[in-house]
Every structure is written in structure tokens, then in C-alpha cells.
Amino acid sequence: MLDSAALEKLGIHTVTLVWDNFEKAARTQARLQKVPDLEMVILPYRKGVETDDDQRRKAEAALTDIIGRLVQPV
């Protein structure tokens, strides 16, 4: 969060990936860093029984959202 906030303040657009169980803390930190509109993609947290392939599918499912947020007009 701190790196993304610092880059945004320099005018460098970012997208921050956040596990869903840390979303509230991430949004609070973004507000505290004075970048309340920080772009975030929220990912489902890894459960103990998930395999690497399960995680890969989650990442692939989020890829379109990540790219879309990176290339949108600022």
C-alpha cells in the first residue's frame, strides 16, 4: 500500500492486488495515505485446501480487471 500510494502521488498509475480478508485495512491505509481512490483488485484469499492450479485460475480470472484498471484514462 505504501509503495502504491507513493507512486500515485508521483503521478504513476498503479493497481494494487489485495486479498479479500485485507480489503478493509487496505482501503483504510489508502485513505490515511491521502489516496482514497487508489485502484485495487480484490482477490479471494487462499484457502488451505487450494492447489497452485486453483490459485492460477484466480489470478487468470482477475487479469482482465487488472489490465482494464491499468489502461483506463486517468
C-alpha positions as CSV (number, residue, x, y, z in Angstrom):
1,M,0.0,0.0,0.0
2,L,2.7,2.5,0.9
3,D,4.6,1.9,-2.4
4,S,1.4,2.2,-4.5
5,A,0.4,5.4,-2.6
6,A,3.9,6.9,-3.1
7,L,3.8,6.1,-6.8
8,E,0.3,7.6,-7.2
9,K,1.4,10.8,-5.5
10,L,4.2,10.9,-8.2
11,G,1.6,10.6,-10.9
12,I,2.4,7.0,-11.7
13,H,-0.8,5.0,-12.0
14,T,-1.0,1.7,-10.1
15,V,-3.3,-1.2,-9.4
16,T,-2.9,-2.8,-6.0
17,L,-3.8,-6.5,-5.6
18,V,-5.4,-7.2,-2.2
19,W,-6.6,-10.4,-0.6
20,D,-10.2,-10.1,0.3
21,N,-9.6,-10.5,4.0
22,F,-7.4,-7.4,4.0
23,E,-9.6,-5.2,1.9
24,K,-10.9,-3.1,4.8
25,A,-7.3,-2.5,6.1
26,A,-6.1,-1.7,2.6
27,R,-8.9,0.9,2.0
28,T,-8.2,2.5,5.4
29,Q,-4.5,2.7,4.6
30,A,-5.2,4.3,1.2
31,R,-7.3,7.0,3.0
32,L,-4.6,7.5,5.6
33,Q,-2.0,7.9,2.8
34,K,-4.3,10.5,1.1
35,V,-5.0,8.4,-2.0
36,P,-8.6,7.2,-1.2
37,D,-9.3,6.4,-4.8
38,L,-6.3,4.0,-5.1
39,E,-7.2,1.3,-7.7
40,M,-7.5,-2.1,-6.1
41,V,-8.3,-5.5,-7.4
42,I,-9.6,-7.7,-4.6
43,L,-8.6,-11.4,-4.8
44,P,-10.2,-14.3,-2.9
45,Y,-7.9,-15.3,-0.1
46,R,-6.1,-18.7,-0.5
47,K,-7.8,-21.5,1.5
48,G,-5.7,-24.3,2.9
49,V,-7.0,-26.9,0.5
50,E,-6.4,-25.0,-2.7
51,T,-3.8,-26.1,-5.1
52,D,-1.4,-24.0,-7.2
53,D,-3.7,-24.5,-10.1
54,D,-6.6,-23.1,-8.1
55,Q,-4.6,-20.0,-7.4
56,R,-3.6,-19.7,-11.0
57,R,-7.2,-19.8,-12.0
58,K,-8.0,-17.0,-9.6
59,A,-5.1,-14.9,-11.0
60,E,-6.2,-15.5,-14.5
61,A,-9.8,-14.6,-13.6
62,A,-8.6,-11.2,-12.2
63,L,-6.3,-10.5,-15.1
64,T,-8.9,-8.7,-17.3
65,D,-9.8,-6.5,-14.3
66,I,-6.2,-5.7,-13.6
67,I,-5.4,-4.8,-17.2
68,G,-8.6,-2.8,-17.5
69,R,-7.7,-0.7,-14.5
70,L,-4.1,-0.1,-15.7
71,V,-5.1,1.2,-19.1
72,Q,-8.1,3.3,-18.2
73,P,-7.8,7.0,-18.7
74,V,-6.6,8.7,-15.6
